Structure formats: C-alpha cells, structure tokens
C-alpha cells in the first residue's frame, strides 16, 4: 500500500497566487517578470470545458482542429501544438515526446492550465501549456 500525504492546500476559486511556469518552481505570480496566465479548475468546471482546446480558447490563444480518436491538435500562432510540446507537472511526458501524439481530450486530472511566455523556435512551441495534475 502507498500512503500519500498532501501538505499544500488545494487551489480554490479563480485566483491563483503561485505559478510554476517560467521558473519551474512554485513562485508568486507577482515575482515573475513575464506574463503568466492561469485557468484554474473552478473556471474549467464553471464553463464546462471538455477538452484542452476549450481551455486554450479561454486564454485567447488556441484554435481547435477537428478532434480525432487519438485526441486533439491545437493551433497556436499558426503552429500545431501537440502533447509533446506541453508540460505536465513541469516535465515533458517522454512517451508523448517520442510519438508526438495529440492532446488527450480528458481534463479529469488537470488542476489548472498555465500559459507561459510567448515564444517560437524551430517551428515548435515549447512551454506554452503546463497542465498541473492532481
């Protein structure tokens, strides 16, 4: 049996004071010189978002392509953003990095989605989207 003890309080409401995007450490948003946008779980639930693309539309940055059975691909600033271009709990998922799969449609285990600084390099977008799992 595995015993897990959570010491941090859960994010509640629409205000998220600390973010991990940009520094990869839990840092107060006011101390980061870049703009970090956060969509907390309360907003995801209140707007009944079903997919990652729905949440990104909330940030005004994403446009959905038609979802496939594997997931969905989102277009940001003209570039396809797949799961390999996103971070989960601050780390890239090695399996999705290798096979370049689209985003999975399920938001059940996402606590919030953070959008970091804008940048493009070599036709890919890195660290745009960070999903923090519960």
KAPEZI-V157546 format. One record per pair of residues at least 6 apart in sequence whose C-alpha atoms are under 7 Angstrom apart, sorted by the first residue. I is the first residue (numbers start at 0). GAP is how many residues later the second one is. Records with the same first field share a line. If there is no record, write none. Layout:
BEGIN
I = GAP ; GAP
END
This chain:
BEGIN
12 = 29
13 = 26 ; 28 ; 29
16 = 11 ; 12
17 = 8 ; 9 ; 10 ; 11
18 = 7 ; 8 ; 9 ; 10
19 = 6 ; 7
20 = 93 ; 95 ; 109
21 = 94
23 = 66
33 = 83
34 = 81 ; 82
35 = 78 ; 79 ; 80 ; 81
36 = 77 ; 78 ; 79
37 = 74 ; 75 ; 76 ; 77
38 = 73 ; 74 ; 75
39 = 71 ; 72 ; 73
40 = 70 ; 71
43 = 11
48 = 6
49 = 55 ; 56 ; 57
50 = 54 ; 55 ; 56
51 = 53 ; 55
52 = 9 ; 10 ; 11 ; 21
55 = 6
56 = 6
60 = 15
61 = 12 ; 13 ; 14
62 = 11 ; 12 ; 13
63 = 9 ; 10 ; 11
64 = 7 ; 8 ; 9
65 = 6
66 = 6
69 = 32 ; 34
70 = 31 ; 32 ; 33 ; 34
71 = 30 ; 31 ; 32 ; 33
72 = 7 ; 8 ; 9 ; 29 ; 30
73 = 6 ; 7 ; 8
74 = 6
78 = 44 ; 45
80 = 44
81 = 18 ; 19 ; 20 ; 21
82 = 13 ; 17 ; 18 ; 19 ; 20
83 = 8 ; 12 ; 13 ; 16 ; 17
84 = 40 ; 41 ; 42
85 = 6 ; 40 ; 41 ; 42 ; 43 ; 44
86 = 40 ; 42 ; 43 ; 44
87 = 42 ; 43 ; 44 ; 45
88 = 41 ; 42 ; 43 ; 44
89 = 40
108 = 24 ; 25
109 = 21 ; 22 ; 23 ; 24
110 = 21 ; 22 ; 23
111 = 19 ; 20
112 = 16 ; 17 ; 18 ; 19
113 = 15 ; 16 ; 17
114 = 13 ; 14 ; 15
115 = 11 ; 12 ; 13
116 = 11
118 = 6
END
